[in-house]
Amino acid sequence: MRRPRPARALAAALSAACLASGLVSCGGDGRPPRVPMPSNVPTVPQFPDAGALVDALERAGVPCLVTLHSSLAGGSSTDCTTTVDGDTFEYVVDVYNPEQFTRDDIGNAIAAGRTAYHQTFVAAGNWSINVVDPTYAPRIAQILGGAVLPGDGPSAPARPLPVIPPSPRYDSVEQLATALDASVGCEDRKAEPGGSLACRTGSRVGHGTNCASLRVFGSDAGRDRSLRGALSVPGIPGYLAAGANWSVNLCDYGLADRVARDLGGVVVSYDGD
């Protein structure tokens, strides 16, 4: 139910495709030209590995719930989810071994994510961080002394949202799941990274069971960013019920009106066009 995004570790993906192939040959033999590190990216600080960088963020109040970690010959990568001021977001840390990869090698790796997937990065020294929600990139850059590198290409339009009622509010995602279960069912509950919860809906109203993803937010702004993110992928429709501090992203679009009514919210939808 989360917004699609590319493979998490640029170090892993590009070490096979280009970085580990001799590096200087990228751009020859039919490969695209190499893109150097932008000049505004500081040369320090450097970190010995992804764990050390994550520790620095945690000391500054940006904790990391590790969802995946990889150690490679040329560096290390860690996927994190974090909650700051009540809002949850994801970031992906890549730290490169400077004895194997030059500054421009790292810049070329970052450029692939910025151009192909319009991802936003924070970078300095021998590392980069893909901040999945770009809103939080300046905060991470300030903590670490890095530069923000926005994704290249067009960004998703800021789709208008309906007026969302200020109540009822749910104290936890588990309380939201209980309310959803009373409406259309919420079975086989599973916690997801970032504090969301997945379950199967439809059993209480005679529908075939189908998936749903539930979230509770710390702020209206965080809720609205999440809703717009769910509606931003061309060709992928979305139907959600959303309220004061919550959303239910439904795979069974036919349940949206009922869920919104029973839980005290509104329908937020996008047809994919």
ChimeraX commands (.cxc) that place a marker at each C-alpha (Angstrom):
marker #1 position 0.00,0.00,0.00 radius 0.5
marker #1 position 2.96,2.32,0.24 radius 0.5
marker #1 position 3.93,4.52,-2.67 radius 0.5
marker #1 position 6.23,2.62,-5.08 radius 0.5
marker #1 position 9.89,3.52,-4.99 radius 0.5
marker #1 position 13.05,2.03,-6.49 radius 0.5
marker #1 position 15.58,-0.32,-4.99 radius 0.5
marker #1 position 16.81,1.09,-1.71 radius 0.5
marker #1 position 20.60,0.77,-1.88 radius 0.5
marker #1 position 22.30,2.76,-4.61 radius 0.5
marker #1 position 25.63,1.42,-3.44 radius 0.5
marker #1 position 24.43,-2.12,-4.14 radius 0.5
marker #1 position 22.66,-1.35,-7.40 radius 0.5
marker #1 position 25.40,0.77,-8.91 radius 0.5
marker #1 position 28.40,-1.16,-7.68 radius 0.5
marker #1 position 27.27,-3.98,-9.93 radius 0.5
marker #1 position 26.24,-1.78,-12.84 radius 0.5
marker #1 position 29.01,0.81,-12.89 radius 0.5
marker #1 position 30.97,1.59,-9.75 radius 0.5
marker #1 position 32.63,-1.81,-9.44 radius 0.5
marker #1 position 33.31,-2.02,-13.16 radius 0.5
marker #1 position 36.34,0.24,-13.00 radius 0.5
marker #1 position 34.42,3.48,-12.50 radius 0.5
marker #1 position 36.38,5.48,-15.08 radius 0.5
marker #1 position 34.75,3.56,-17.92 radius 0.5
marker #1 position 31.21,4.70,-17.06 radius 0.5
marker #1 position 30.09,6.76,-20.00 radius 0.5
marker #1 position 31.93,4.58,-22.51 radius 0.5
marker #1 position 30.82,1.35,-24.16 radius 0.5
marker #1 position 27.28,2.69,-24.61 radius 0.5
marker #1 position 26.84,3.62,-20.96 radius 0.5
marker #1 position 25.37,7.04,-20.09 radius 0.5
marker #1 position 27.91,9.78,-19.30 radius 0.5
marker #1 position 29.06,10.09,-15.71 radius 0.5
marker #1 position 27.68,12.93,-13.61 radius 0.5
marker #1 position 30.15,14.43,-11.11 radius 0.5
marker #1 position 29.26,15.40,-7.55 radius 0.5
marker #1 position 27.70,18.89,-7.50 radius 0.5
marker #1 position 30.19,21.53,-6.35 radius 0.5
marker #1 position 27.96,22.73,-3.49 radius 0.5
marker #1 position 28.23,19.36,-1.68 radius 0.5
marker #1 position 30.67,19.63,1.28 radius 0.5
marker #1 position 33.64,17.27,1.44 radius 0.5
marker #1 position 33.05,16.62,5.17 radius 0.5
marker #1 position 31.92,15.07,7.42 radius 0.5
marker #1 position 32.85,11.51,6.55 radius 0.5
marker #1 position 31.58,8.40,8.34 radius 0.5
marker #1 position 33.15,4.93,8.60 radius 0.5
marker #1 position 29.84,3.19,7.93 radius 0.5
marker #1 position 26.07,3.63,7.80 radius 0.5
marker #1 position 25.72,2.77,11.48 radius 0.5
marker #1 position 27.92,5.71,12.51 radius 0.5
marker #1 position 25.86,8.12,10.40 radius 0.5
marker #1 position 22.60,6.76,11.83 radius 0.5
marker #1 position 24.02,7.24,15.34 radius 0.5
marker #1 position 24.77,10.89,14.56 radius 0.5
marker #1 position 21.18,11.46,13.45 radius 0.5
marker #1 position 19.82,9.71,16.53 radius 0.5
marker #1 position 21.88,11.93,18.84 radius 0.5
marker #1 position 20.28,14.94,17.11 radius 0.5
marker #1 position 16.73,13.67,17.61 radius 0.5
marker #1 position 16.11,11.77,14.36 radius 0.5
marker #1 position 15.90,8.12,15.47 radius 0.5
marker #1 position 16.11,5.11,13.17 radius 0.5
marker #1 position 13.98,1.99,13.24 radius 0.5
marker #1 position 16.15,-0.21,11.01 radius 0.5
marker #1 position 14.08,-2.06,8.42 radius 0.5
marker #1 position 16.99,-3.34,6.32 radius 0.5
marker #1 position 20.77,-3.22,6.53 radius 0.5
marker #1 position 23.41,-4.29,4.02 radius 0.5
marker #1 position 27.20,-4.34,4.30 radius 0.5
marker #1 position 29.08,-4.35,1.01 radius 0.5
marker #1 position 32.73,-4.46,0.02 radius 0.5
marker #1 position 32.45,-0.83,-1.01 radius 0.5
marker #1 position 30.34,0.47,1.87 radius 0.5
marker #1 position 27.12,-0.08,3.78 radius 0.5
marker #1 position 23.43,0.83,3.56 radius 0.5
marker #1 position 20.63,1.14,6.10 radius 0.5
marker #1 position 16.89,1.67,5.59 radius 0.5
marker #1 position 15.26,3.65,8.40 radius 0.5
marker #1 position 11.82,4.75,9.45 radius 0.5
marker #1 position 11.53,7.49,12.04 radius 0.5
marker #1 position 8.92,9.53,13.85 radius 0.5
marker #1 position 9.73,13.18,14.55 radius 0.5
marker #1 position 7.19,15.59,16.07 radius 0.5
marker #1 position 4.48,12.97,15.53 radius 0.5
marker #1 position 5.14,12.49,11.80 radius 0.5
marker #1 position 6.66,9.33,10.36 radius 0.5
marker #1 position 8.95,9.25,7.34 radius 0.5
marker #1 position 11.60,7.03,5.76 radius 0.5
marker #1 position 15.20,7.62,4.80 radius 0.5
marker #1 position 17.88,5.44,3.23 radius 0.5
marker #1 position 21.55,5.83,4.20 radius 0.5
marker #1 position 24.42,4.89,1.88 radius 0.5
marker #1 position 28.02,5.26,3.09 radius 0.5
marker #1 position 30.80,4.57,0.59 radius 0.5
marker #1 position 34.38,3.49,1.23 radius 0.5
marker #1 position 36.49,6.47,0.06 radius 0.5
marker #1 position 39.42,4.16,-0.70 radius 0.5
marker #1 position 37.30,2.52,-3.39 radius 0.5
marker #1 position 34.93,5.26,-4.54 radius 0.5
marker #1 position 35.86,8.84,-5.35 radius 0.5
marker #1 position 33.70,11.88,-4.71 radius 0.5
marker #1 position 32.53,11.87,-8.31 radius 0.5
marker #1 position 31.74,8.15,-8.18 radius 0.5
marker #1 position 29.34,8.93,-5.34 radius 0.5
marker #1 position 27.95,11.92,-7.25 radius 0.5
marker #1 position 27.25,9.69,-10.23 radius 0.5
marker #1 position 25.38,7.22,-8.00 radius 0.5
marker #1 position 23.25,10.02,-6.55 radius 0.5
marker #1 position 22.52,11.41,-10.03 radius 0.5
marker #1 position 20.96,8.10,-11.08 radius 0.5
marker #1 position 18.37,8.31,-8.30 radius 0.5
marker #1 position 17.70,12.01,-8.86 radius 0.5
marker #1 position 17.19,11.66,-12.60 radius 0.5
marker #1 position 15.54,8.27,-13.02 radius 0.5
marker #1 position 13.25,8.42,-9.97 radius 0.5
marker #1 position 13.13,12.14,-9.04 radius 0.5
marker #1 position 14.44,11.28,-5.57 radius 0.5
marker #1 position 15.76,13.88,-3.13 radius 0.5
marker #1 position 19.13,13.34,-1.43 radius 0.5
marker #1 position 21.20,14.89,1.32 radius 0.5
marker #1 position 24.93,14.41,0.71 radius 0.5
marker #1 position 28.40,15.33,1.96 radius 0.5
marker #1 position 31.74,13.62,2.46 radius 0.5
marker #1 position 31.47,9.94,1.57 radius 0.5
marker #1 position 27.73,9.45,2.07 radius 0.5
marker #1 position 24.24,10.15,0.78 radius 0.5
marker #1 position 20.76,9.90,2.28 radius 0.5
marker #1 position 17.67,9.37,0.14 radius 0.5
marker #1 position 14.91,11.18,2.04 radius 0.5
marker #1 position 11.72,9.57,0.76 radius 0.5
marker #1 position 9.61,12.55,1.90 radius 0.5
marker #1 position 11.64,15.59,0.71 radius 0.5
marker #1 position 9.99,17.78,3.34 radius 0.5
marker #1 position 12.47,16.49,5.91 radius 0.5
marker #1 position 15.62,16.81,3.81 radius 0.5
marker #1 position 16.58,20.32,5.04 radius 0.5
marker #1 position 16.39,19.18,8.66 radius 0.5
marker #1 position 18.70,16.24,8.01 radius 0.5
marker #1 position 21.07,18.45,6.01 radius 0.5
marker #1 position 21.29,20.94,8.87 radius 0.5
marker #1 position 22.05,18.22,11.42 radius 0.5
marker #1 position 24.82,16.63,9.35 radius 0.5
marker #1 position 26.21,19.64,7.49 radius 0.5
marker #1 position 25.20,18.26,4.10 radius 0.5
marker #1 position 23.62,19.73,0.97 radius 0.5
marker #1 position 20.09,19.03,-0.27 radius 0.5
marker #1 position 19.98,17.69,-3.84 radius 0.5
marker #1 position 16.38,17.75,-5.13 radius 0.5
marker #1 position 15.15,15.23,-7.64 radius 0.5
marker #1 position 15.41,16.19,-11.29 radius 0.5
marker #1 position 12.36,16.36,-13.49 radius 0.5
marker #1 position 8.72,17.21,-12.86 radius 0.5
marker #1 position 7.29,16.69,-9.41 radius 0.5
marker #1 position 3.88,15.21,-8.78 radius 0.5
marker #1 position 1.07,17.77,-8.80 radius 0.5
marker #1 position -0.27,18.87,-5.42 radius 0.5
marker #1 position -3.71,17.38,-5.85 radius 0.5
marker #1 position -6.53,19.18,-4.04 radius 0.5
marker #1 position -7.96,17.47,-0.99 radius 0.5
marker #1 position -11.52,17.61,0.29 radius 0.5
marker #1 position -12.36,19.38,3.54 radius 0.5
marker #1 position -11.37,16.91,6.23 radius 0.5
marker #1 position -13.42,16.96,9.46 radius 0.5
marker #1 position -11.51,17.81,12.69 radius 0.5
marker #1 position -12.95,14.85,14.59 radius 0.5
marker #1 position -13.13,12.06,15.57 radius 0.5
marker #1 position -9.46,11.52,16.33 radius 0.5
marker #1 position -7.94,8.12,17.07 radius 0.5
marker #1 position -5.35,7.71,19.82 radius 0.5
marker #1 position -3.49,4.88,18.06 radius 0.5
marker #1 position -3.48,2.86,14.87 radius 0.5
marker #1 position -4.80,-0.09,16.90 radius 0.5
marker #1 position -7.84,1.98,17.94 radius 0.5
marker #1 position -8.37,2.91,14.30 radius 0.5
marker #1 position -8.17,-0.78,13.34 radius 0.5
marker #1 position -10.84,-1.64,15.92 radius 0.5
marker #1 position -13.16,0.98,14.43 radius 0.5
marker #1 position -12.49,-0.32,10.92 radius 0.5
marker #1 position -13.17,-3.88,12.05 radius 0.5
marker #1 position -16.59,-2.85,13.36 radius 0.5
marker #1 position -17.36,-1.26,9.99 radius 0.5
marker #1 position -16.10,-3.60,7.25 radius 0.5
marker #1 position -13.67,-5.93,9.02 radius 0.5
marker #1 position -9.96,-5.66,9.80 radius 0.5
marker #1 position -8.48,-9.14,10.07 radius 0.5
marker #1 position -4.95,-10.60,9.92 radius 0.5
marker #1 position -3.46,-7.40,11.33 radius 0.5
marker #1 position 0.23,-6.83,10.76 radius 0.5
marker #1 position 2.39,-3.91,11.88 radius 0.5
marker #1 position 4.26,-2.17,9.05 radius 0.5
marker #1 position 7.42,-0.03,9.13 radius 0.5
marker #1 position 6.76,3.54,10.14 radius 0.5
marker #1 position 3.88,2.77,12.49 radius 0.5
marker #1 position 1.24,1.87,9.93 radius 0.5
marker #1 position -0.85,-1.29,10.11 radius 0.5
marker #1 position -2.09,-3.63,7.37 radius 0.5
marker #1 position -5.18,-5.81,7.55 radius 0.5
marker #1 position -7.82,-7.54,5.41 radius 0.5
marker #1 position -11.21,-5.89,4.94 radius 0.5
marker #1 position -14.62,-6.82,3.55 radius 0.5
marker #1 position -15.63,-9.79,5.69 radius 0.5
marker #1 position -18.36,-7.94,7.62 radius 0.5
marker #1 position -20.18,-6.64,4.53 radius 0.5
marker #1 position -20.13,-9.63,2.21 radius 0.5
marker #1 position -17.17,-8.52,0.08 radius 0.5
marker #1 position -14.22,-10.67,-0.77 radius 0.5
marker #1 position -11.37,-9.92,1.59 radius 0.5
marker #1 position -8.90,-7.36,0.36 radius 0.5
marker #1 position -6.04,-5.28,1.72 radius 0.5
marker #1 position -6.01,-1.99,3.62 radius 0.5
marker #1 position -3.26,0.12,5.16 radius 0.5
marker #1 position -4.02,2.24,8.22 radius 0.5
marker #1 position -2.11,5.26,9.54 radius 0.5
marker #1 position -2.46,7.72,12.40 radius 0.5
marker #1 position -0.69,11.09,12.03 radius 0.5
marker #1 position 0.87,13.56,14.40 radius 0.5
marker #1 position -0.18,16.66,12.45 radius 0.5
marker #1 position -2.57,17.84,9.75 radius 0.5
marker #1 position 0.40,18.68,7.53 radius 0.5
marker #1 position 1.78,15.14,7.83 radius 0.5
marker #1 position -1.64,13.71,7.02 radius 0.5
marker #1 position -2.01,15.89,3.94 radius 0.5
marker #1 position 1.48,15.03,2.65 radius 0.5
marker #1 position 0.69,11.34,3.02 radius 0.5
marker #1 position -2.65,11.67,1.24 radius 0.5
marker #1 position -1.15,13.59,-1.66 radius 0.5
marker #1 position 1.65,11.04,-1.89 radius 0.5
marker #1 position -0.92,8.24,-2.18 radius 0.5
marker #1 position -2.58,10.12,-5.05 radius 0.5
marker #1 position 0.55,11.16,-6.93 radius 0.5
marker #1 position 1.58,8.14,-9.00 radius 0.5
marker #1 position 0.32,8.43,-12.61 radius 0.5
marker #1 position -1.71,5.43,-13.69 radius 0.5
marker #1 position -2.17,4.10,-10.14 radius 0.5
marker #1 position -5.59,5.00,-8.71 radius 0.5
marker #1 position -6.14,5.41,-5.00 radius 0.5
marker #1 position -9.19,5.37,-2.75 radius 0.5
marker #1 position -8.83,6.31,0.88 radius 0.5
marker #1 position -11.04,7.17,3.80 radius 0.5
marker #1 position -9.43,9.93,5.83 radius 0.5
marker #1 position -10.26,11.98,8.89 radius 0.5
marker #1 position -8.83,14.29,11.53 radius 0.5
marker #1 position -5.57,12.42,12.20 radius 0.5
marker #1 position -5.95,9.18,10.26 radius 0.5
marker #1 position -6.26,7.47,6.88 radius 0.5
marker #1 position -7.32,4.06,5.60 radius 0.5
marker #1 position -5.93,3.24,2.14 radius 0.5
marker #1 position -8.25,0.64,0.59 radius 0.5
marker #1 position -7.60,-1.95,-2.11 radius 0.5
marker #1 position -11.36,-2.56,-2.33 radius 0.5
marker #1 position -12.50,0.82,-3.65 radius 0.5
marker #1 position -16.14,-0.13,-3.12 radius 0.5
marker #1 position -15.68,0.13,0.64 radius 0.5
marker #1 position -14.47,3.73,0.72 radius 0.5
marker #1 position -17.84,5.45,1.17 radius 0.5
marker #1 position -18.92,3.12,3.95 radius 0.5
marker #1 position -15.61,3.33,5.80 radius 0.5
marker #1 position -15.61,7.12,5.60 radius 0.5
marker #1 position -19.17,7.31,6.92 radius 0.5
marker #1 position -18.69,4.83,9.76 radius 0.5
marker #1 position -15.35,6.22,10.94 radius 0.5
marker #1 position -16.31,9.89,10.66 radius 0.5
marker #1 position -14.17,10.86,7.68 radius 0.5
marker #1 position -14.36,11.64,3.99 radius 0.5
marker #1 position -13.36,9.86,0.79 radius 0.5
marker #1 position -10.12,10.96,-0.88 radius 0.5
marker #1 position -9.70,9.47,-4.35 radius 0.5
marker #1 position -7.69,9.59,-7.56 radius 0.5
marker #1 position -8.60,7.74,-10.75 radius 0.5
marker #1 position -5.01,7.49,-12.03 radius 0.5
marker #1 position -5.40,9.92,-14.94 radius 0.5
marker link #1:1,2 radius 0.2
marker link #1:2,3 radius 0.2
marker link #1:3,4 radius 0.2
marker link #1:4,5 radius 0.2
marker link #1:5,6 radius 0.2
marker link #1:6,7 radius 0.2
marker link #1:7,8 radius 0.2
marker link #1:8,9 radius 0.2
marker link #1:9,10 radius 0.2
marker link #1:10,11 radius 0.2
marker link #1:11,12 radius 0.2
marker link #1:12,13 radius 0.2
marker link #1:13,14 radius 0.2
marker link #1:14,15 radius 0.2
marker link #1:15,16 radius 0.2
marker link #1:16,17 radius 0.2
marker link #1:17,18 radius 0.2
marker link #1:18,19 radius 0.2
marker link #1:19,20 radius 0.2
marker link #1:20,21 radius 0.2
marker link #1:21,22 radius 0.2
marker link #1:22,23 radius 0.2
marker link #1:23,24 radius 0.2
marker link #1:24,25 radius 0.2
marker link #1:25,26 radius 0.2
marker link #1:26,27 radius 0.2
marker link #1:27,28 radius 0.2
marker link #1:28,29 radius 0.2
marker link #1:29,30 radius 0.2
marker link #1:30,31 radius 0.2
marker link #1:31,32 radius 0.2
marker link #1:32,33 radius 0.2
marker link #1:33,34 radius 0.2
marker link #1:34,35 radius 0.2
marker link #1:35,36 radius 0.2
marker link #1:36,37 radius 0.2
marker link #1:37,38 radius 0.2
marker link #1:38,39 radius 0.2
marker link #1:39,40 radius 0.2
marker link #1:40,41 radius 0.2
marker link #1:41,42 radius 0.2
marker link #1:42,43 radius 0.2
marker link #1:43,44 radius 0.2
marker link #1:44,45 radius 0.2
marker link #1:45,46 radius 0.2
marker link #1:46,47 radius 0.2
marker link #1:47,48 radius 0.2
marker link #1:48,49 radius 0.2
marker link #1:49,50 radius 0.2
marker link #1:50,51 radius 0.2
marker link #1:51,52 radius 0.2
marker link #1:52,53 radius 0.2
marker link #1:53,54 radius 0.2
marker link #1:54,55 radius 0.2
marker link #1:55,56 radius 0.2
marker link #1:56,57 radius 0.2
marker link #1:57,58 radius 0.2
marker link #1:58,59 radius 0.2
marker link #1:59,60 radius 0.2
marker link #1:60,61 radius 0.2
marker link #1:61,62 radius 0.2
marker link #1:62,63 radius 0.2
marker link #1:63,64 radius 0.2
marker link #1:64,65 radius 0.2
marker link #1:65,66 radius 0.2
marker link #1:66,67 radius 0.2
marker link #1:67,68 radius 0.2
marker link #1:68,69 radius 0.2
marker link #1:69,70 radius 0.2
marker link #1:70,71 radius 0.2
marker link #1:71,72 radius 0.2
marker link #1:72,73 radius 0.2
marker link #1:73,74 radius 0.2
marker link #1:74,75 radius 0.2
marker link #1:75,76 radius 0.2
marker link #1:76,77 radius 0.2
marker link #1:77,78 radius 0.2
marker link #1:78,79 radius 0.2
marker link #1:79,80 radius 0.2
marker link #1:80,81 radius 0.2
marker link #1:81,82 radius 0.2
marker link #1:82,83 radius 0.2
marker link #1:83,84 radius 0.2
marker link #1:84,85 radius 0.2
marker link #1:85,86 radius 0.2
marker link #1:86,87 radius 0.2
marker link #1:87,88 radius 0.2
marker link #1:88,89 radius 0.2
marker link #1:89,90 radius 0.2
marker link #1:90,91 radius 0.2
marker link #1:91,92 radius 0.2
marker link #1:92,93 radius 0.2
marker link #1:93,94 radius 0.2
marker link #1:94,95 radius 0.2
marker link #1:95,96 radius 0.2
marker link #1:96,97 radius 0.2
marker link #1:97,98 radius 0.2
marker link #1:98,99 radius 0.2
marker link #1:99,100 radius 0.2
marker link #1:100,101 radius 0.2
marker link #1:101,102 radius 0.2
marker link #1:102,103 radius 0.2
marker link #1:103,104 radius 0.2
marker link #1:104,105 radius 0.2
marker link #1:105,106 radius 0.2
marker link #1:106,107 radius 0.2
marker link #1:107,108 radius 0.2
marker link #1:108,109 radius 0.2
marker link #1:109,110 radius 0.2
marker link #1:110,111 radius 0.2
marker link #1:111,112 radius 0.2
marker link #1:112,113 radius 0.2
marker link #1:113,114 radius 0.2
marker link #1:114,115 radius 0.2
marker link #1:115,116 radius 0.2
marker link #1:116,117 radius 0.2
marker link #1:117,118 radius 0.2
marker link #1:118,119 radius 0.2
marker link #1:119,120 radius 0.2
marker link #1:120,121 radius 0.2
marker link #1:121,122 radius 0.2
marker link #1:122,123 radius 0.2
marker link #1:123,124 radius 0.2
marker link #1:124,125 radius 0.2
marker link #1:125,126 radius 0.2
marker link #1:126,127 radius 0.2
marker link #1:127,128 radius 0.2
marker link #1:128,129 radius 0.2
marker link #1:129,130 radius 0.2
marker link #1:130,131 radius 0.2
marker link #1:131,132 radius 0.2
marker link #1:132,133 radius 0.2
marker link #1:133,134 radius 0.2
marker link #1:134,135 radius 0.2
marker link #1:135,136 radius 0.2
marker link #1:136,137 radius 0.2
marker link #1:137,138 radius 0.2
marker link #1:138,139 radius 0.2
marker link #1:139,140 radius 0.2
marker link #1:140,141 radius 0.2
marker link #1:141,142 radius 0.2
marker link #1:142,143 radius 0.2
marker link #1:143,144 radius 0.2
marker link #1:144,145 radius 0.2
marker link #1:145,146 radius 0.2
marker link #1:146,147 radius 0.2
marker link #1:147,148 radius 0.2
marker link #1:148,149 radius 0.2
marker link #1:149,150 radius 0.2
marker link #1:150,151 radius 0.2
marker link #1:151,152 radius 0.2
marker link #1:152,153 radius 0.2
marker link #1:153,154 radius 0.2
marker link #1:154,155 radius 0.2
marker link #1:155,156 radius 0.2
marker link #1:156,157 radius 0.2
marker link #1:157,158 radius 0.2
marker link #1:158,159 radius 0.2
marker link #1:159,160 radius 0.2
marker link #1:160,161 radius 0.2
marker link #1:161,162 radius 0.2
marker link #1:162,163 radius 0.2
marker link #1:163,164 radius 0.2
marker link #1:164,165 radius 0.2
marker link #1:165,166 radius 0.2
marker link #1:166,167 radius 0.2
marker link #1:167,168 radius 0.2
marker link #1:168,169 radius 0.2
marker link #1:169,170 radius 0.2
marker link #1:170,171 radius 0.2
marker link #1:171,172 radius 0.2
marker link #1:172,173 radius 0.2
marker link #1:173,174 radius 0.2
marker link #1:174,175 radius 0.2
marker link #1:175,176 radius 0.2
marker link #1:176,177 radius 0.2
marker link #1:177,178 radius 0.2
marker link #1:178,179 radius 0.2
marker link #1:179,180 radius 0.2
marker link #1:180,181 radius 0.2
marker link #1:181,182 radius 0.2
marker link #1:182,183 radius 0.2
marker link #1:183,184 radius 0.2
marker link #1:184,185 radius 0.2
marker link #1:185,186 radius 0.2
marker link #1:186,187 radius 0.2
marker link #1:187,188 radius 0.2
marker link #1:188,189 radius 0.2
marker link #1:189,190 radius 0.2
marker link #1:190,191 radius 0.2
marker link #1:191,192 radius 0.2
marker link #1:192,193 radius 0.2
marker link #1:193,194 radius 0.2
marker link #1:194,195 radius 0.2
marker link #1:195,196 radius 0.2
marker link #1:196,197 radius 0.2
marker link #1:197,198 radius 0.2
marker link #1:198,199 radius 0.2
marker link #1:199,200 radius 0.2
marker link #1:200,201 radius 0.2
marker link #1:201,202 radius 0.2
marker link #1:202,203 radius 0.2
marker link #1:203,204 radius 0.2
marker link #1:204,205 radius 0.2
marker link #1:205,206 radius 0.2
marker link #1:206,207 radius 0.2
marker link #1:207,208 radius 0.2
marker link #1:208,209 radius 0.2
marker link #1:209,210 radius 0.2
marker link #1:210,211 radius 0.2
marker link #1:211,212 radius 0.2
marker link #1:212,213 radius 0.2
marker link #1:213,214 radius 0.2
marker link #1:214,215 radius 0.2
marker link #1:215,216 radius 0.2
marker link #1:216,217 radius 0.2
marker link #1:217,218 radius 0.2
marker link #1:218,219 radius 0.2
marker link #1:219,220 radius 0.2
marker link #1:220,221 radius 0.2
marker link #1:221,222 radius 0.2
marker link #1:222,223 radius 0.2
marker link #1:223,224 radius 0.2
marker link #1:224,225 radius 0.2
marker link #1:225,226 radius 0.2
marker link #1:226,227 radius 0.2
marker link #1:227,228 radius 0.2
marker link #1:228,229 radius 0.2
marker link #1:229,230 radius 0.2
marker link #1:230,231 radius 0.2
marker link #1:231,232 radius 0.2
marker link #1:232,233 radius 0.2
marker link #1:233,234 radius 0.2
marker link #1:234,235 radius 0.2
marker link #1:235,236 radius 0.2
marker link #1:236,237 radius 0.2
marker link #1:237,238 radius 0.2
marker link #1:238,239 radius 0.2
marker link #1:239,240 radius 0.2
marker link #1:240,241 radius 0.2
marker link #1:241,242 radius 0.2
marker link #1:242,243 radius 0.2
marker link #1:243,244 radius 0.2
marker link #1:244,245 radius 0.2
marker link #1:245,246 radius 0.2
marker link #1:246,247 radius 0.2
marker link #1:247,248 radius 0.2
marker link #1:248,249 radius 0.2
marker link #1:249,250 radius 0.2
marker link #1:250,251 radius 0.2
marker link #1:251,252 radius 0.2
marker link #1:252,253 radius 0.2
marker link #1:253,254 radius 0.2
marker link #1:254,255 radius 0.2
marker link #1:255,256 radius 0.2
marker link #1:256,257 radius 0.2
marker link #1:257,258 radius 0.2
marker link #1:258,259 radius 0.2
marker link #1:259,260 radius 0.2
marker link #1:260,261 radius 0.2
marker link #1:261,262 radius 0.2
marker link #1:262,263 radius 0.2
marker link #1:263,264 radius 0.2
marker link #1:264,265 radius 0.2
marker link #1:265,266 radius 0.2
marker link #1:266,267 radius 0.2
marker link #1:267,268 radius 0.2
marker link #1:268,269 radius 0.2
marker link #1:269,270 radius 0.2
marker link #1:270,271 radius 0.2
marker link #1:271,272 radius 0.2
marker link #1:272,273 radius 0.2
view
